[in-house]
Amino acid sequence: MLSMFQVLECRVCEDVFKLQGDKVPRLLLCGHTVCHDCLTRLPVNGRLLHCPFDRQSTELSDSGVWGLKKNFALLELLERLQVLNEPLTSPDIDSGSDTVQCDENEEHTASIYCTVCETNLCRDCEEVTHSTKTLVKHRRIPVSERPKEKPKCTQHSAHVIEFTCLEEGCRDNSLMCFVCRDYGKHQGHKHTLLENEAENMRASVTNVIQHVRTFTGEVDGSAAKLTSVIEAIEGVVAMHEGDHGNVIAQHLDGTAEEARHKVRAYFDDLRETVNRQEEAGLAVVNNYVREKLLSLRQQQEDMAVLMSQVTSVCVECERALKRSDAELNGMLMTWKYSKQGKKIAFGPPEFILLSSRVTKLKCSYGKISSLLTEPACPLI
């Protein structure tokens, strides 16, 4: 039959959950519980941790696996099982019975202890045995307040242990009775009363306990500081009452989320600045391209008109070539003058006009060629 501790184990590593340490149970968003050690070894996709049983994802905080909630219901059950499995024994109580028999009459239950006689007595026997003038002066206390019985010497069972040996060689067996001290193996050894040595030990233990408590307080203070720092980074969940009396949980962002907001805001402003500069650059390019295309299209139209004129002159020249010699010699000859009044051409007016138009065509073609070699955008 399986015990409860065998049932309460991690289904990944099959180890029993612990109240602390690497085997503490932690809850996933899907409701499954896995120990801390197994969670640290599961693959993480970004900030998502997938459950090993149903593959549902759980988003991790900045603390990683440490940020997952512990399964407190399971921890409480483990604590109760641990208490139930501890033996219910006490060093101050005999395992057999809580009652003490009367030393005078074993059929009676003792209720009084005489510190002088060192006897347990019931009420009736106490009145009989301590009714004389001498015994009535003995100090008697309730049995529950009686001092612990001194252990018997292992070498001399008739005597109780009263001393402890201080020699280095007797550390493993330092307890002794007066017979051991005076005649036994501890004869001549340095010794002290058992009560004194016990008091010294109690003082040392008390000092250690004080130091441990001081250290525990320092650790608790450091743990509280760590908790406050973690909450300051991750944020906390604040509970407040709503308008209708209901309790509303509100998550207050920590410094980590504030830092993320600042980074996002900075890069949002940076993107807006870059977008504005991009729009301004595109506007410059568009204006330049528009003016460039307008100039090129104007040159294209001028070239088309000029080509049409050249074509008409060529047609006239071809007609002239078809004329007879007499008609060709009879054509009107004239001079063409420059702006300075110099003669620069002589011949028929049609030829002179053709030559002038060809010169203009070459000039226009030269301008168009220079425009074609320029970049489409001055920013490139």
HELIX and SHEET records of a PDB file:
HELIX    1   1 MET A    4  VAL A    7  1                                   4    
HELIX    2   2 GLY A   21  LYS A   23  5                                   3    
HELIX    3   3 HIS A   36  THR A   40  1                                   5    
HELIX    4   4 VAL A   65  GLY A   67  5                                   3    
HELIX    5   5 PHE A   72  ASN A   85  1                                  14    
HELIX    6   6 ARG A  123  THR A  129  1                                   7    
HELIX    7   7 LEU A  135  LYS A  137  5                                   3    
HELIX    8   8 VAL A  143  GLU A  145  5                                   3    
HELIX    9   9 GLU A  168  ASN A  173  5                                   6    
HELIX   10  10 PHE A  178  ASP A  182  1                                   5    
HELIX   11  11 LEU A  194  GLU A  234  1                                  41    
HELIX   12  12 THR A  255  LEU A  321  1                                  67    
HELIX   13  13 ASP A  325  ASN A  329  1                                   5    
HELIX   14  14 PRO A  349  THR A  373  1                                  25    
SHEET    1   A 2 PRO A  25  LEU A  27  0                                        
SHEET    2   A 2 THR A  33  CYS A  35 -1                                        
SHEET    1   B 3 VAL A  44  ASN A  45  0                                        
SHEET    2   B 3 LEU A  48  HIS A  50 -1                                        
SHEET    3   B 3 SER A  57  GLU A  59 -1                                        
SHEET    1   C 3 THR A 119  LEU A 121  0                                        
SHEET    2   C 3 ILE A 112  CYS A 114 -1                                        
SHEET    3   C 3 ARG A 140  PRO A 142 -1                                        
SHEET    1   D 3 LEU A 175  MET A 176  0                                        
SHEET    2   D 3 PHE A 163  CYS A 165 -1                                        
SHEET    3   D 3 HIS A 191  LEU A 193 -1                                        
SHEET    1   E 2 GLY A 235  GLU A 241  0                                        
SHEET    2   E 2 VAL A 247  ASP A 253 -1                                        
SHEET    1   F 2 THR A 334  TYR A 337  0                                        
SHEET    2   F 2 LYS A 343  GLY A 347 -1                                        
END                                                                             
